[in-house]
Each structure stands twice: as structure tokens, then as C-alpha cells.
Amino acid sequence: MSTSVHPAPAVEETQEELEAIALFVPYNDSHALNHATQLRAQGFSADSVHKILTQAKNRTKALEKFGQQAHQMLLTEAGYEQSTRQAVAMVHAQRFAQAQIDSVADLGCGIGADSLSFAQAGLAVTAVEIDQRTASYAQYNLMDFPSAQVFCADIEQLDLAAIHQTFGRQIDGLWLDPARRTVQHGKTQSRTFDAEDFSPPLSFIRKLAQTGIAMGVKMGPAIPHDQIPEECEAQWISHQGSVVEVVLWFNALARPHVKRSALVLDSAPFEPSVITEVSSPYHESHSQQQASEPLYEVKEYIYEPDGALIRAHLLGEIIRTTDAELIDEHIAYLTSSSPLQVLGLKGYRVEQVLPINDKHLKRWVRKNNITTLTIKKRGVDISPEQLRIKLLGHHKNTKKSVTGRSGTLILTRIGEGKTSRRLALAVSPL
Ligand SMILES: C[S@@+](CC[C@H](N)C(=O)[O-])C[C@H]1O[C@@H](n2cnc3c(N)ncnc32)[C@H](O)[C@@H]1O
């Protein structure tokens, strides 16, 4: 083994410190002084107190991404921020397992969230991390899995042959989640958006892919489409309504007839339960050509596509394969005259089309006895909060507000310039 590669060091936290962390989860910042006094009285040094309370704070945050598993984890702040949510990591791990990949190298493993899911799915994991403390935490987080080993190394100094040789283990697939930020003392300093500035950069990743090894690479969901290599499948993923990442799948992990896909995980935080996927065998230019012209009208139904479909530029694919049409080429709402059951599209029946005008909208609110109002918008510069207060203000503290109905308005615009119309659609969710 080369001198620049070595097993992850043991964590610096002592057994007493590790045991004390659990006492302060969930962590409450307003009690920090009391906690510190209590720990000092028990004989912990100021440095220990800092370590214990920092971990308690990070673990408390991590409960959101990792559920109960977070109680057994050690995290740096930046390591946690960059880590993959458990529900999403589990889906990636399933993809490796389904492709009959038994062992994976997680190159740039951070605190090991992806590695944990790979190990839980039964894969042997070789995790590699450049930062010593982060690597020690990854090793700690993976301690229940004897087939997972963490090493400290700079992966950019290794090509695939060296990776096989250096770690002395069988490796069938690679996972990379390049750092998109600079980190100092475990905290984020700055972010970068050009894939060549990521660590490792996209050119390094493409060289690895050219060896033919099965590989998944996590990127930020806003990556420009022209930076995505032709030879991979790009899969945008949303979880609980937020687009969280795009994964570039290469070689055996890319599906033969899929170039772009959108995976909508509409699930409980820690388990991928409902999974929806829309995919296209084409690059964007092709499916855009296939999509019809926008309608510049709203029909009986309107649909709000999931962000993953929008980021993946898959609306053209939906338009091609259903009777949905875009209301406007610049606005990501679709419309149809019969209800559509396309997963990833949130549908509404259009009850009334109103102009965006306070007088008309107030009249609609009064007439329908609306006391709870959801306002959605695309393409118009209006604050839903302020409009809600304006429209419901006169209902406050009246008996009606207890017995009233709930309503939904979609504010949008059709057309541009002089022909532009601003519409408020009174809708009911399908
Ligand atoms: C986005 S994080 C990984 C997060 C991880 N997938 C998870 O879910 O916990 C990227 C990690 O790659 C590490 N890294 C960046 N460049 C590296 C290099 N050249 N060699 C090894 N690790 C590197 C960073 O220190 C950082 O911890």
C-alpha cells in the first residue's frame, strides 16, 4: 500500500465523551450554558465540552436526514450538510444491488451516509476520504459493518488500476459524490458551481467511466445540461417536494434506453415508499422537437409538475405521451381537458378563471366563504403571503373563519408583452 493511503484513524473522542453526547440530544441551544456548566462540574475539559455539545447539535440536525440512525453517528457540520438523505441513499444502494454489484468503492465518502446505505444493502464497501477527521467519523459510523473499510487517501492520485491494487479488494462499482464546497475545520467556507471545480472534477470522473466500470456520480440538481456527459443516464431526484440531486449513471448502472429520468420519492423521510419515475430515451433537443406548441389557454385541469421533471427537461416527454399541453412556453404548468393520472404531476380541477385583481378576488373569497387559502404561483411577481392577508384580512376574528371553507388559487401568466394575461385560477386539488 502506498504511503499516501492508510486506514482511517480512530476517532479522537474518548469513550466518556461519546457516552455524554447522547445526554444532550435533542440539543437545545438556549440551554447551552447550563449544559456546559453541568459537564464542567463532571470534570470534562472546556475542549471536551465543546466536542460533546457540537456532536449533540449535529446529531440533532441529522435526525431529519437519517432518523434514529443519527443517534449512533458522529458528524462534522460540513459532512452532515453534504451527506445524502437516507431515503435517497437507500434507492441508490438498491440500484447497485439490482445490477448484481457486490462491492463498491465510495470515493470521497464524507461522513459515510452513502456508504452506510450500501453496507445496509449487503454490499462490501471500500470508502475513501481525504480528510482525516471526516474519515475517522465515517469509520465510526460504519462500525457495525465488518465488510466496510474506510481509508484516507487523495483519490485524484489514483487511477482505477491503482484503486484495485491499493485497496487490495475486489471492487465492482464506484460511487462518487464530489465536494462542491471548500471546507475548513469541518465548516463550509464557499461553494462552487462549475463541475470542473468540484473535488474530484468531472474530467477525472469521466476518465474513470471510460474504463467501463459501473459507476454512479451524485451532482447538484442545477448542473447545466450541457455539462452532462453524453454517455451517461442523468437521473434527477426529488424527495418530499424538493429536488435534491442529479445522479449520472455510467456503464452497467445506466439503463440502455434511458438518457434522462426523474425520480420522485414522495415518501416518509427514512424509507423510500412511493416511487415514481418518468424517463426519456432522448436528449433534450429531441424531445423538445417532439413536444407540441404551448396552448396559451387553460383547460379544465391544470398540473404542477414535480421539480425533478422540470429540471430533467421531461415536460416535453409528458406532452408527447399524454394529452397535456403547456399553458405557456415559459411557465411550467400543464393543462388538459380530462383528468390525467401521471405520477409526478399534482393535478387540480379549474373551478373559475379570475383576473388578478383585489376586488375580484375578494368577491370570490366572500362568495365562497373561504377562510383558509393556499396560493401557488408561477410567472408572476406577487407575494402569496401578502395577498393572503389582503384577501382574508376581513374574515379575521369573525365566526365565519371557524366554519368557512378552504380554497386554492394558482396565480400565473400566459403570453408576453401586450398580449400577456395574468390569471388567478380558483382550483380544487384532484
Ligand atoms: C459531498 S461529500 C460526500 C458525502 C457523502 N456521499 C455522504 O453522503 O455522506 C464529498 C467528500 O469528498 C471528499 N473529497 C474531496 N476530494 C477528495 C479527494 N481528492 N480524495 C478523497 N476525498 C475527497 C471531501 O472531503 C468530502 O468529504
The ligand as a Tripos MOL2 file, in Angstrom:
@<TRIPOS>MOLECULE
LIG
   27    29     1     0     0
SMALL
NO_CHARGES

@<TRIPOS>ATOM
      1 C1        -20.1220   15.5880   -0.8510 C.3       1 LIG1
      2 S1        -19.0550   14.8670    0.2940 S.3       1 LIG1
      3 C2        -19.5530   13.2030    0.3490 C.3       1 LIG1
      4 C3        -20.8010   12.9430    1.1390 C.3       1 LIG1
      5 C4        -21.1910   11.5010    1.2190 C.3       1 LIG1
      6 N1        -21.5780   10.9690   -0.0480 N.3       1 LIG1
      7 C5        -22.3140   11.2890    2.2070 C.2       1 LIG1
      8 O1        -23.4660   11.0700    1.7970 O.co2     1 LIG1
      9 O2        -22.0370   11.3680    3.4160 O.co2     1 LIG1
     10 C6        -17.5620   14.8030   -0.5730 C.3       1 LIG1
     11 C7        -16.3780   14.3280    0.2160 C.3       1 LIG1
     12 O3        -15.3030   14.0740   -0.6920 O.3       1 LIG1
     13 C8        -14.0900   14.3550   -0.0450 C.3       1 LIG1
     14 N2        -13.0730   14.5750   -1.0820 N.ar      1 LIG1
     15 C9        -12.9690   15.6310   -1.9050 C.ar      1 LIG1
     16 N3        -11.8980   15.4930   -2.7090 N.ar      1 LIG1
     17 C10       -11.3250   14.3040   -2.3960 C.ar      1 LIG1
     18 C11       -10.1870   13.6060   -2.8780 C.ar      1 LIG1
     19 N4         -9.4320   14.1130   -3.8580 N.pl3     1 LIG1
     20 N5         -9.8960   12.4230   -2.3260 N.ar      1 LIG1
     21 C12       -10.6630   11.8990   -1.3380 C.ar      1 LIG1
     22 N6        -11.7490   12.5270   -0.8340 N.ar      1 LIG1
     23 C13       -12.0810   13.7100   -1.3560 C.ar      1 LIG1
     24 C14       -14.4210   15.6000    0.7680 C.3       1 LIG1
     25 O4        -13.5120   15.7660    1.8420 O.3       1 LIG1
     26 C15       -15.8610   15.3360    1.2160 C.3       1 LIG1
     27 O5        -15.8890   14.7760    2.4900 O.3       1 LIG1
@<TRIPOS>BOND
     1     1     2 1
     2     2     3 1
     3     2    10 1
     4     3     4 1
     5     4     5 1
     6     5     6 1
     7     5     7 1
     8     7     8 2
     9     7     9 1
    10    10    11 1
    11    11    12 1
    12    11    26 1
    13    12    13 1
    14    13    14 1
    15    13    24 1
    16    14    15 ar
    17    14    23 ar
    18    15    16 ar
    19    16    17 ar
    20    17    18 ar
    21    17    23 ar
    22    18    19 1
    23    18    20 ar
    24    20    21 ar
    25    21    22 ar
    26    22    23 ar
    27    24    25 1
    28    24    26 1
    29    26    27 1
@<TRIPOS>SUBSTRUCTURE
     1 LIG1         1 GROUP 0 **** ****
